[in-house]
Amino acid sequence: MATVDLRPLPVTTAPARRLLQLVGGLALYGTSMAMQVRATLGLNPWDAFHQGLARHLPLSFGLVTAVTGVVVLLLWLPLRQRPGIGTVANVIVIAVSVDAALALIPEPAGLPAQVALMAAGVVLNGVASAAYIGARLGPGPRDGLMTGLAARTGWSIRLVRTGIELTVLATGWLLGGTVGIGTVAYALAIGPLTQAFLPWFAVSSPCPRASTDGPR
């Protein structure tokens, strides 16, 4: 399978399609987060952290995700990471959409409904991730922290991501975030799902224009 190119592209490249895909993907991502919260079977590490913080702060779940995103962006400064349009949109659109979805999605009645909602949320999260990443308009705050740390330390992406997510998960659990079978399911499924959907959404790099000059 060919590697999908996900390096950021200039905003001027197919701007309408890419901006629509970015905002739509982020809105679906926030919706998928709300579905997993309502399923109450366990959250991914960052959302367990967000939920744990929300239990101790007078802020909504969405606002906590936004505040966390801003704090993580401040950590980019010593790492010399540069945010893009997608980075800023990640903070705003997800915060708004997850609160809106939480207000609309009822709590499921019974374990089968919980499992179905959790499974649908994880699959939708994979689709949404592929959509906003594939728009190639800049990484989200948490993704940029991971790549920035890897670049500065020389450690592998796998090691850095594992370290960050274990730390965030442990902190979220201590703060009262929901950790359970859904956490494990998300961890096992999200990588393959996102990889499977990326070819559908990844914006191709523009082909270089052929020179009109004759051979010299």
KATA-V22261 format. One record per pair of residues at least 24 apart in sequence whose ideal C-beta (glycine too) atoms are under 6 Angstrom apart, sorted by the first residue. I is the first residue (numbers start at 0). J is the second residue. D is the distance in whole Angstrom. If there is no record, write none. Layout:
BEGIN
I:J:D  I:J:D
END
This chain:
BEGIN
3:197:5  3:201:5  4:204:6  7:83:6  7:135:5  7:137:6  8:135:5  12:205:6  17:134:5  17:136:6  17:202:6  20:130:6  20:134:5  21:85:6  21:88:6  21:131:5  21:134:4  21:136:5  22:92:6  24:127:5  24:130:3  24:131:3  25:88:6  25:92:4  25:93:5  25:131:5  26:92:6  26:96:4  27:123:6  27:127:4  28:93:6  28:127:4  29:93:4  29:96:3  29:97:4  30:96:6  30:100:4  31:120:5  31:123:4  31:124:4  31:127:6  32:97:5  33:97:5  33:100:3  33:101:5  33:104:6  34:116:5  34:120:3  35:120:4  37:104:5  37:106:5  38:113:5  38:116:4  38:117:4  40:113:6  40:117:5  40:179:5  40:180:6  40:181:4  41:177:6  41:178:5  41:179:3  41:180:6  41:181:3  41:182:4  42:177:5  43:185:5  44:164:4  44:167:5  44:168:4  45:167:6  47:168:6  47:171:3  47:176:3  47:178:5  48:167:5  48:170:6  48:171:4  50:176:4  51:171:4  51:174:3  51:175:5  51:176:4  54:175:5  59:98:5  61:94:4  61:97:5  61:98:3  64:93:6  64:94:5  65:90:5  65:94:4  68:140:4  71:140:4  71:141:6  71:144:5  72:140:5  74:144:6  75:143:6  78:147:3  78:151:6  80:143:5  80:147:4  83:136:5  83:137:2  84:136:5  84:137:6  85:136:4  85:137:4  86:137:4  89:139:4  117:181:5  121:185:5  121:188:5  125:189:6  125:192:3  125:193:5  125:196:6  126:196:5  128:193:5  129:193:5  129:196:4  129:197:5  129:200:5  130:200:5  133:197:6  133:200:3  133:201:4  135:202:5
END
